Amino acid sequence: MEKNKKSHGQSGFSLIEVMIAMVILGIGIFAIVGLQTRNVTHNSNSKKQTEGYTWAMDQVEALLALGYTDANLQPQGDPAVAGDGYTVAQGPYVVEWDVENNGTGGLGNLDNSKRVHVSVRWNAREVAQLDFTRVLNSF
Protein backbone atom coordinates (compact mmCIF):
# COMPACT_ATOMS: atom_id res chain seq x y z
CA MET A 1 0.00 0.00 0.00
CA GLU A 2 2.82 2.29 0.67
CA LYS A 3 3.92 1.96 -2.94
CA ASN A 4 0.68 3.44 -4.31
CA LYS A 5 1.02 6.79 -2.52
CA LYS A 6 2.10 9.58 -4.82
CA SER A 7 4.48 12.28 -3.75
CA HIS A 8 2.93 15.73 -3.52
CA GLY A 9 6.22 17.66 -3.77
CA GLN A 10 6.61 20.67 -6.05
CA SER A 11 7.90 19.75 -9.49
CA GLY A 12 7.59 23.04 -11.48
CA PHE A 13 6.66 26.72 -11.34
CA SER A 14 3.44 27.99 -9.86
CA LEU A 15 1.17 30.31 -11.81
CA ILE A 16 2.03 33.22 -9.51
CA GLU A 17 5.77 32.79 -10.13
CA VAL A 18 5.21 32.78 -13.88
CA MET A 19 3.05 35.95 -13.68
CA ILE A 20 5.66 37.78 -11.58
CA ALA A 21 8.37 36.84 -14.08
CA MET A 22 6.19 38.12 -16.95
CA VAL A 23 5.59 41.45 -15.15
CA ILE A 24 9.33 41.92 -14.61
CA LEU A 25 10.02 41.05 -18.25
CA GLY A 26 7.29 43.45 -19.40
CA ILE A 27 8.75 46.33 -17.35
CA GLY A 28 12.15 45.66 -18.91
CA ILE A 29 10.72 45.62 -22.43
CA PHE A 30 8.82 48.88 -21.85
CA ALA A 31 12.03 50.51 -20.60
CA ILE A 32 13.93 49.38 -23.70
CA VAL A 33 11.16 50.63 -26.01
CA GLY A 34 11.19 54.01 -24.25
CA LEU A 35 14.95 54.31 -24.60
CA GLN A 36 14.79 53.32 -28.26
CA THR A 37 12.12 55.96 -28.96
CA ARG A 38 14.22 58.63 -27.24
CA ASN A 39 17.29 57.46 -29.19
CA VAL A 40 15.46 57.83 -32.52
CA THR A 41 14.39 61.37 -31.56
CA HIS A 42 17.92 62.39 -30.56
CA ASN A 43 19.36 60.89 -33.75
CA SER A 44 16.84 62.83 -35.83
CA ASN A 45 17.73 66.08 -34.03
CA SER A 46 21.44 65.39 -34.49
CA LYS A 47 20.90 64.81 -38.20
CA LYS A 48 19.07 68.14 -38.55
CA GLN A 49 21.79 69.96 -36.65
CA THR A 50 24.56 68.37 -38.74
CA GLU A 51 22.76 69.24 -41.97
CA GLY A 52 22.16 72.76 -40.65
CA TYR A 53 25.86 73.27 -39.95
CA THR A 54 26.69 71.89 -43.38
CA TRP A 55 24.38 74.47 -45.01
CA ALA A 56 25.85 77.21 -42.80
CA MET A 57 29.41 76.29 -43.79
CA ASP A 58 28.41 76.15 -47.46
CA GLN A 59 26.99 79.67 -47.14
CA VAL A 60 30.10 80.91 -45.32
CA GLU A 61 32.32 79.52 -48.09
CA ALA A 62 30.11 81.12 -50.75
CA LEU A 63 30.28 84.49 -48.96
CA LEU A 64 34.04 84.25 -48.52
CA ALA A 65 34.41 83.64 -52.27
CA LEU A 66 32.61 86.93 -53.03
CA GLY A 67 34.38 90.23 -53.39
CA TYR A 68 34.41 92.56 -50.38
CA THR A 69 32.04 95.01 -52.09
CA ASP A 70 29.61 92.36 -53.43
CA ALA A 71 25.90 93.11 -52.97
CA ASN A 72 25.46 90.05 -50.72
CA LEU A 73 28.04 91.45 -48.29
CA GLN A 74 26.44 94.86 -47.82
CA PRO A 75 24.63 95.67 -44.56
CA GLN A 76 20.87 95.27 -44.95
CA GLY A 77 18.11 95.73 -42.40
CA ASP A 78 18.48 96.56 -38.74
CA PRO A 79 21.69 95.14 -37.19
CA ALA A 80 19.86 94.60 -33.89
CA VAL A 81 17.28 92.29 -35.52
CA ALA A 82 18.61 88.84 -36.37
CA GLY A 83 17.45 87.35 -39.65
CA ASP A 84 16.20 90.51 -41.37
CA GLY A 85 19.15 90.56 -43.77
CA TYR A 86 19.54 88.02 -46.56
CA THR A 87 17.60 84.77 -46.82
CA VAL A 88 18.00 81.66 -48.99
CA ALA A 89 15.87 78.50 -48.87
CA GLN A 90 17.81 75.22 -49.03
CA GLY A 91 15.24 72.43 -49.03
CA PRO A 92 13.52 72.36 -45.63
CA TYR A 93 16.17 74.73 -44.23
CA VAL A 94 16.29 78.52 -44.37
CA VAL A 95 19.76 80.07 -44.40
CA GLU A 96 19.89 83.68 -43.20
CA TRP A 97 22.84 86.02 -42.91
CA ASP A 98 23.26 89.52 -41.58
CA VAL A 99 26.17 91.80 -42.43
CA GLU A 100 27.38 94.60 -40.17
CA ASN A 101 30.21 97.03 -40.78
CA ASN A 102 33.06 96.63 -38.35
CA GLY A 103 35.83 99.10 -37.58
CA THR A 104 35.60 102.89 -37.64
CA GLY A 105 32.06 103.85 -36.74
CA GLY A 106 31.11 100.18 -36.65
CA LEU A 107 31.02 97.43 -34.05
CA GLY A 108 34.66 96.67 -33.40
CA ASN A 109 38.15 97.96 -33.81
CA LEU A 110 39.15 96.25 -37.05
CA ASP A 111 39.00 98.79 -39.89
CA ASN A 112 37.84 97.76 -43.36
CA SER A 113 36.03 94.68 -42.12
CA LYS A 114 32.50 93.32 -41.88
CA ARG A 115 31.03 90.95 -39.35
CA VAL A 116 28.74 88.31 -40.85
CA HIS A 117 26.31 86.22 -38.79
CA VAL A 118 24.95 83.12 -40.56
CA SER A 119 22.08 81.15 -39.05
CA VAL A 120 20.14 78.14 -40.30
CA ARG A 121 16.53 77.47 -39.34
CA TRP A 122 14.38 74.37 -39.69
CA ASN A 123 10.66 74.74 -38.95
CA ALA A 124 11.32 78.23 -37.54
CA ARG A 125 13.80 76.75 -35.04
CA GLU A 126 17.46 77.67 -35.21
CA VAL A 127 19.63 74.58 -35.68
CA ALA A 128 22.99 76.19 -36.49
CA GLN A 129 24.74 79.53 -36.36
CA LEU A 130 28.18 80.80 -37.32
CA ASP A 131 29.88 84.19 -37.14
CA PHE A 132 32.88 85.33 -39.13
CA THR A 133 34.68 88.54 -39.97
CA ARG A 134 35.35 89.45 -43.60
CA VAL A 135 38.38 91.75 -44.01
CA LEU A 136 39.18 93.89 -47.05
CA ASN A 137 42.44 92.67 -48.57
CA SER A 138 45.22 95.21 -48.52
CA PHE A 139 47.15 93.64 -51.39
C-alpha positions as CSV (number, residue, x, y, z in Angstrom):
1,M,0.0,0.0,0.0
2,E,2.8,2.3,0.7
3,K,3.9,2.0,-2.9
4,N,0.7,3.4,-4.3
5,K,1.0,6.8,-2.5
6,K,2.1,9.6,-4.8
7,S,4.5,12.3,-3.7
8,H,2.9,15.7,-3.5
9,G,6.2,17.7,-3.8
10,Q,6.6,20.7,-6.0
11,S,7.9,19.7,-9.5
12,G,7.6,23.0,-11.5
13,F,6.7,26.7,-11.3
14,S,3.4,28.0,-9.9
15,L,1.2,30.3,-11.8
16,I,2.0,33.2,-9.5
17,E,5.8,32.8,-10.1
18,V,5.2,32.8,-13.9
19,M,3.0,35.9,-13.7
20,I,5.7,37.8,-11.6
21,A,8.4,36.8,-14.1
22,M,6.2,38.1,-17.0
23,V,5.6,41.4,-15.2
24,I,9.3,41.9,-14.6
25,L,10.0,41.0,-18.2
26,G,7.3,43.5,-19.4
27,I,8.8,46.3,-17.3
28,G,12.2,45.7,-18.9
29,I,10.7,45.6,-22.4
30,F,8.8,48.9,-21.9
31,A,12.0,50.5,-20.6
32,I,13.9,49.4,-23.7
33,V,11.2,50.6,-26.0
34,G,11.2,54.0,-24.2
35,L,15.0,54.3,-24.6
36,Q,14.8,53.3,-28.3
37,T,12.1,56.0,-29.0
38,R,14.2,58.6,-27.2
39,N,17.3,57.5,-29.2
40,V,15.5,57.8,-32.5
41,T,14.4,61.4,-31.6
42,H,17.9,62.4,-30.6
43,N,19.4,60.9,-33.8
44,S,16.8,62.8,-35.8
45,N,17.7,66.1,-34.0
46,S,21.4,65.4,-34.5
47,K,20.9,64.8,-38.2
48,K,19.1,68.1,-38.6
49,Q,21.8,70.0,-36.7
50,T,24.6,68.4,-38.7
51,E,22.8,69.2,-42.0
52,G,22.2,72.8,-40.7
53,Y,25.9,73.3,-39.9
54,T,26.7,71.9,-43.4
55,W,24.4,74.5,-45.0
56,A,25.8,77.2,-42.8
57,M,29.4,76.3,-43.8
58,D,28.4,76.2,-47.5
59,Q,27.0,79.7,-47.1
60,V,30.1,80.9,-45.3
61,E,32.3,79.5,-48.1
62,A,30.1,81.1,-50.7
63,L,30.3,84.5,-49.0
64,L,34.0,84.3,-48.5
65,A,34.4,83.6,-52.3
66,L,32.6,86.9,-53.0
67,G,34.4,90.2,-53.4
68,Y,34.4,92.6,-50.4
69,T,32.0,95.0,-52.1
70,D,29.6,92.4,-53.4
71,A,25.9,93.1,-53.0
72,N,25.5,90.1,-50.7
73,L,28.0,91.5,-48.3
74,Q,26.4,94.9,-47.8
75,P,24.6,95.7,-44.6
76,Q,20.9,95.3,-45.0
77,G,18.1,95.7,-42.4
78,D,18.5,96.6,-38.7
79,P,21.7,95.1,-37.2
80,A,19.9,94.6,-33.9
81,V,17.3,92.3,-35.5
82,A,18.6,88.8,-36.4
83,G,17.4,87.4,-39.6
84,D,16.2,90.5,-41.4
85,G,19.1,90.6,-43.8
86,Y,19.5,88.0,-46.6
87,T,17.6,84.8,-46.8
88,V,18.0,81.7,-49.0
89,A,15.9,78.5,-48.9
90,Q,17.8,75.2,-49.0
91,G,15.2,72.4,-49.0
92,P,13.5,72.4,-45.6
93,Y,16.2,74.7,-44.2
94,V,16.3,78.5,-44.4
95,V,19.8,80.1,-44.4
96,E,19.9,83.7,-43.2
97,W,22.8,86.0,-42.9
98,D,23.3,89.5,-41.6
99,V,26.2,91.8,-42.4
100,E,27.4,94.6,-40.2
101,N,30.2,97.0,-40.8
102,N,33.1,96.6,-38.4
103,G,35.8,99.1,-37.6
104,T,35.6,102.9,-37.6
105,G,32.1,103.8,-36.7
106,G,31.1,100.2,-36.7
107,L,31.0,97.4,-34.1
108,G,34.7,96.7,-33.4
109,N,38.1,98.0,-33.8
110,L,39.1,96.3,-37.1
111,D,39.0,98.8,-39.9
112,N,37.8,97.8,-43.4
113,S,36.0,94.7,-42.1
114,K,32.5,93.3,-41.9
115,R,31.0,90.9,-39.3
116,V,28.7,88.3,-40.8
117,H,26.3,86.2,-38.8
118,V,25.0,83.1,-40.6
119,S,22.1,81.1,-39.1
120,V,20.1,78.1,-40.3
121,R,16.5,77.5,-39.3
122,W,14.4,74.4,-39.7
123,N,10.7,74.7,-38.9
124,A,11.3,78.2,-37.5
125,R,13.8,76.8,-35.0
126,E,17.5,77.7,-35.2
127,V,19.6,74.6,-35.7
128,A,23.0,76.2,-36.5
129,Q,24.7,79.5,-36.4
130,L,28.2,80.8,-37.3
131,D,29.9,84.2,-37.1
132,F,32.9,85.3,-39.1
133,T,34.7,88.5,-40.0
134,R,35.4,89.4,-43.6
135,V,38.4,91.7,-44.0
136,L,39.2,93.9,-47.0
137,N,42.4,92.7,-48.6
138,S,45.2,95.2,-48.5
139,F,47.2,93.6,-51.4
